[in-house]
Amino acid sequence: RALAARTAARYAVFGSVTPAAGGAVRLVVSLLDARTDSVRTTELVGTEVRQLADSATRYVLARLGERFPVGAVRTLPLAATSVEALKAFLQGEQHFRRTE
């Protein structure tokens, strides 16, 4: 909350990674809406940290997409299964906004 306030950010993402049974890890990711002080949290468990991070990215984008369009021309929720495709889409959106 303090970081969001200091940087005038509307949202902040935070979480933790801890060991889980069977050599797995538990990733807890939270999305804070600094204006309403509400927090949405999910817990992901798996053995591949990269896959958990990709799932966390999809979670955050889906939650943000519930509140406003993530893309300039998108009316449907982001449904890409590839994080590389999501990254390329978001980079394209960033370039679009910079030149708009």
MODELLER restraints for C-alpha pairs under 7 A, 6 or more apart:
rsr = mdl.restraints
at = mdl.atoms
rsr.add(forms.Gaussian(group=physical.xy_distance, feature=features.Distance(at['CA:1:A'], at['CA:34:A']), mean=6.56, stdev=0.5))
rsr.add(forms.Gaussian(group=physical.xy_distance, feature=features.Distance(at['CA:4:A'], at['CA:10:A']), mean=6.77, stdev=0.5))
rsr.add(forms.Gaussian(group=physical.xy_distance, feature=features.Distance(at['CA:4:A'], at['CA:11:A']), mean=6.69, stdev=0.5))
rsr.add(forms.Gaussian(group=physical.xy_distance, feature=features.Distance(at['CA:4:A'], at['CA:12:A']), mean=5.95, stdev=0.5))
rsr.add(forms.Gaussian(group=physical.xy_distance, feature=features.Distance(at['CA:4:A'], at['CA:34:A']), mean=6.53, stdev=0.5))
rsr.add(forms.Gaussian(group=physical.xy_distance, feature=features.Distance(at['CA:10:A'], at['CA:33:A']), mean=6.01, stdev=0.5))
rsr.add(forms.Gaussian(group=physical.xy_distance, feature=features.Distance(at['CA:10:A'], at['CA:34:A']), mean=5.27, stdev=0.5))
rsr.add(forms.Gaussian(group=physical.xy_distance, feature=features.Distance(at['CA:10:A'], at['CA:35:A']), mean=6.30, stdev=0.5))
rsr.add(forms.Gaussian(group=physical.xy_distance, feature=features.Distance(at['CA:11:A'], at['CA:31:A']), mean=6.78, stdev=0.5))
rsr.add(forms.Gaussian(group=physical.xy_distance, feature=features.Distance(at['CA:11:A'], at['CA:32:A']), mean=5.44, stdev=0.5))
rsr.add(forms.Gaussian(group=physical.xy_distance, feature=features.Distance(at['CA:11:A'], at['CA:33:A']), mean=4.79, stdev=0.5))
rsr.add(forms.Gaussian(group=physical.xy_distance, feature=features.Distance(at['CA:11:A'], at['CA:34:A']), mean=5.67, stdev=0.5))
rsr.add(forms.Gaussian(group=physical.xy_distance, feature=features.Distance(at['CA:12:A'], at['CA:31:A']), mean=5.82, stdev=0.5))
rsr.add(forms.Gaussian(group=physical.xy_distance, feature=features.Distance(at['CA:12:A'], at['CA:32:A']), mean=5.10, stdev=0.5))
rsr.add(forms.Gaussian(group=physical.xy_distance, feature=features.Distance(at['CA:12:A'], at['CA:33:A']), mean=6.86, stdev=0.5))
rsr.add(forms.Gaussian(group=physical.xy_distance, feature=features.Distance(at['CA:13:A'], at['CA:30:A']), mean=5.68, stdev=0.5))
rsr.add(forms.Gaussian(group=physical.xy_distance, feature=features.Distance(at['CA:13:A'], at['CA:31:A']), mean=4.69, stdev=0.5))
rsr.add(forms.Gaussian(group=physical.xy_distance, feature=features.Distance(at['CA:13:A'], at['CA:32:A']), mean=6.31, stdev=0.5))
rsr.add(forms.Gaussian(group=physical.xy_distance, feature=features.Distance(at['CA:14:A'], at['CA:29:A']), mean=5.83, stdev=0.5))
rsr.add(forms.Gaussian(group=physical.xy_distance, feature=features.Distance(at['CA:14:A'], at['CA:30:A']), mean=5.36, stdev=0.5))
rsr.add(forms.Gaussian(group=physical.xy_distance, feature=features.Distance(at['CA:14:A'], at['CA:31:A']), mean=6.70, stdev=0.5))
rsr.add(forms.Gaussian(group=physical.xy_distance, feature=features.Distance(at['CA:15:A'], at['CA:28:A']), mean=5.16, stdev=0.5))
rsr.add(forms.Gaussian(group=physical.xy_distance, feature=features.Distance(at['CA:15:A'], at['CA:29:A']), mean=4.31, stdev=0.5))
rsr.add(forms.Gaussian(group=physical.xy_distance, feature=features.Distance(at['CA:15:A'], at['CA:30:A']), mean=5.78, stdev=0.5))
rsr.add(forms.Gaussian(group=physical.xy_distance, feature=features.Distance(at['CA:16:A'], at['CA:27:A']), mean=5.76, stdev=0.5))
rsr.add(forms.Gaussian(group=physical.xy_distance, feature=features.Distance(at['CA:16:A'], at['CA:28:A']), mean=5.32, stdev=0.5))
rsr.add(forms.Gaussian(group=physical.xy_distance, feature=features.Distance(at['CA:16:A'], at['CA:29:A']), mean=6.76, stdev=0.5))
rsr.add(forms.Gaussian(group=physical.xy_distance, feature=features.Distance(at['CA:17:A'], at['CA:25:A']), mean=6.64, stdev=0.5))
rsr.add(forms.Gaussian(group=physical.xy_distance, feature=features.Distance(at['CA:17:A'], at['CA:26:A']), mean=5.57, stdev=0.5))
rsr.add(forms.Gaussian(group=physical.xy_distance, feature=features.Distance(at['CA:17:A'], at['CA:27:A']), mean=4.59, stdev=0.5))
rsr.add(forms.Gaussian(group=physical.xy_distance, feature=features.Distance(at['CA:17:A'], at['CA:28:A']), mean=6.56, stdev=0.5))
rsr.add(forms.Gaussian(group=physical.xy_distance, feature=features.Distance(at['CA:18:A'], at['CA:25:A']), mean=5.65, stdev=0.5))
rsr.add(forms.Gaussian(group=physical.xy_distance, feature=features.Distance(at['CA:18:A'], at['CA:26:A']), mean=5.22, stdev=0.5))
rsr.add(forms.Gaussian(group=physical.xy_distance, feature=features.Distance(at['CA:18:A'], at['CA:27:A']), mean=6.70, stdev=0.5))
rsr.add(forms.Gaussian(group=physical.xy_distance, feature=features.Distance(at['CA:19:A'], at['CA:25:A']), mean=4.50, stdev=0.5))
rsr.add(forms.Gaussian(group=physical.xy_distance, feature=features.Distance(at['CA:19:A'], at['CA:26:A']), mean=6.04, stdev=0.5))
rsr.add(forms.Gaussian(group=physical.xy_distance, feature=features.Distance(at['CA:20:A'], at['CA:26:A']), mean=5.75, stdev=0.5))
rsr.add(forms.Gaussian(group=physical.xy_distance, feature=features.Distance(at['CA:23:A'], at['CA:47:A']), mean=6.68, stdev=0.5))
rsr.add(forms.Gaussian(group=physical.xy_distance, feature=features.Distance(at['CA:24:A'], at['CA:45:A']), mean=6.67, stdev=0.5))
rsr.add(forms.Gaussian(group=physical.xy_distance, feature=features.Distance(at['CA:24:A'], at['CA:46:A']), mean=5.11, stdev=0.5))
rsr.add(forms.Gaussian(group=physical.xy_distance, feature=features.Distance(at['CA:24:A'], at['CA:47:A']), mean=4.34, stdev=0.5))
rsr.add(forms.Gaussian(group=physical.xy_distance, feature=features.Distance(at['CA:25:A'], at['CA:45:A']), mean=5.68, stdev=0.5))
rsr.add(forms.Gaussian(group=physical.xy_distance, feature=features.Distance(at['CA:25:A'], at['CA:46:A']), mean=5.63, stdev=0.5))
rsr.add(forms.Gaussian(group=physical.xy_distance, feature=features.Distance(at['CA:25:A'], at['CA:47:A']), mean=5.94, stdev=0.5))
rsr.add(forms.Gaussian(group=physical.xy_distance, feature=features.Distance(at['CA:26:A'], at['CA:43:A']), mean=6.86, stdev=0.5))
rsr.add(forms.Gaussian(group=physical.xy_distance, feature=features.Distance(at['CA:26:A'], at['CA:44:A']), mean=5.72, stdev=0.5))
rsr.add(forms.Gaussian(group=physical.xy_distance, feature=features.Distance(at['CA:26:A'], at['CA:45:A']), mean=4.46, stdev=0.5))
rsr.add(forms.Gaussian(group=physical.xy_distance, feature=features.Distance(at['CA:26:A'], at['CA:46:A']), mean=6.77, stdev=0.5))
rsr.add(forms.Gaussian(group=physical.xy_distance, feature=features.Distance(at['CA:27:A'], at['CA:43:A']), mean=5.76, stdev=0.5))
rsr.add(forms.Gaussian(group=physical.xy_distance, feature=features.Distance(at['CA:27:A'], at['CA:44:A']), mean=5.08, stdev=0.5))
rsr.add(forms.Gaussian(group=physical.xy_distance, feature=features.Distance(at['CA:27:A'], at['CA:45:A']), mean=6.22, stdev=0.5))
rsr.add(forms.Gaussian(group=physical.xy_distance, feature=features.Distance(at['CA:27:A'], at['CA:52:A']), mean=6.92, stdev=0.5))
rsr.add(forms.Gaussian(group=physical.xy_distance, feature=features.Distance(at['CA:28:A'], at['CA:42:A']), mean=5.85, stdev=0.5))
rsr.add(forms.Gaussian(group=physical.xy_distance, feature=features.Distance(at['CA:28:A'], at['CA:43:A']), mean=4.43, stdev=0.5))
rsr.add(forms.Gaussian(group=physical.xy_distance, feature=features.Distance(at['CA:28:A'], at['CA:44:A']), mean=6.28, stdev=0.5))
rsr.add(forms.Gaussian(group=physical.xy_distance, feature=features.Distance(at['CA:29:A'], at['CA:41:A']), mean=5.69, stdev=0.5))
rsr.add(forms.Gaussian(group=physical.xy_distance, feature=features.Distance(at['CA:29:A'], at['CA:42:A']), mean=5.63, stdev=0.5))
rsr.add(forms.Gaussian(group=physical.xy_distance, feature=features.Distance(at['CA:29:A'], at['CA:43:A']), mean=6.50, stdev=0.5))
rsr.add(forms.Gaussian(group=physical.xy_distance, feature=features.Distance(at['CA:29:A'], at['CA:56:A']), mean=6.63, stdev=0.5))
rsr.add(forms.Gaussian(group=physical.xy_distance, feature=features.Distance(at['CA:30:A'], at['CA:39:A']), mean=6.38, stdev=0.5))
rsr.add(forms.Gaussian(group=physical.xy_distance, feature=features.Distance(at['CA:30:A'], at['CA:40:A']), mean=5.51, stdev=0.5))
rsr.add(forms.Gaussian(group=physical.xy_distance, feature=features.Distance(at['CA:30:A'], at['CA:41:A']), mean=4.21, stdev=0.5))
rsr.add(forms.Gaussian(group=physical.xy_distance, feature=features.Distance(at['CA:30:A'], at['CA:42:A']), mean=6.56, stdev=0.5))
rsr.add(forms.Gaussian(group=physical.xy_distance, feature=features.Distance(at['CA:31:A'], at['CA:39:A']), mean=5.53, stdev=0.5))
rsr.add(forms.Gaussian(group=physical.xy_distance, feature=features.Distance(at['CA:31:A'], at['CA:40:A']), mean=5.29, stdev=0.5))
rsr.add(forms.Gaussian(group=physical.xy_distance, feature=features.Distance(at['CA:31:A'], at['CA:41:A']), mean=6.43, stdev=0.5))
rsr.add(forms.Gaussian(group=physical.xy_distance, feature=features.Distance(at['CA:31:A'], at['CA:60:A']), mean=6.79, stdev=0.5))
rsr.add(forms.Gaussian(group=physical.xy_distance, feature=features.Distance(at['CA:32:A'], at['CA:38:A']), mean=5.81, stdev=0.5))
rsr.add(forms.Gaussian(group=physical.xy_distance, feature=features.Distance(at['CA:32:A'], at['CA:39:A']), mean=4.45, stdev=0.5))
rsr.add(forms.Gaussian(group=physical.xy_distance, feature=features.Distance(at['CA:32:A'], at['CA:40:A']), mean=6.66, stdev=0.5))
rsr.add(forms.Gaussian(group=physical.xy_distance, feature=features.Distance(at['CA:33:A'], at['CA:39:A']), mean=6.35, stdev=0.5))
rsr.add(forms.Gaussian(group=physical.xy_distance, feature=features.Distance(at['CA:44:A'], at['CA:52:A']), mean=6.50, stdev=0.5))
rsr.add(forms.Gaussian(group=physical.xy_distance, feature=features.Distance(at['CA:46:A'], at['CA:52:A']), mean=6.75, stdev=0.5))
rsr.add(forms.Gaussian(group=physical.xy_distance, feature=features.Distance(at['CA:54:A'], at['CA:83:A']), mean=6.24, stdev=0.5))
rsr.add(forms.Gaussian(group=physical.xy_distance, feature=features.Distance(at['CA:62:A'], at['CA:78:A']), mean=7.00, stdev=0.5))
rsr.add(forms.Gaussian(group=physical.xy_distance, feature=features.Distance(at['CA:65:A'], at['CA:77:A']), mean=6.41, stdev=0.5))
rsr.add(forms.Gaussian(group=physical.xy_distance, feature=features.Distance(at['CA:69:A'], at['CA:75:A']), mean=6.69, stdev=0.5))
rsr.add(forms.Gaussian(group=physical.xy_distance, feature=features.Distance(at['CA:71:A'], at['CA:93:A']), mean=6.30, stdev=0.5))
rsr.add(forms.Gaussian(group=physical.xy_distance, feature=features.Distance(at['CA:72:A'], at['CA:93:A']), mean=6.92, stdev=0.5))
rsr.add(forms.Gaussian(group=physical.xy_distance, feature=features.Distance(at['CA:80:A'], at['CA:86:A']), mean=6.32, stdev=0.5))
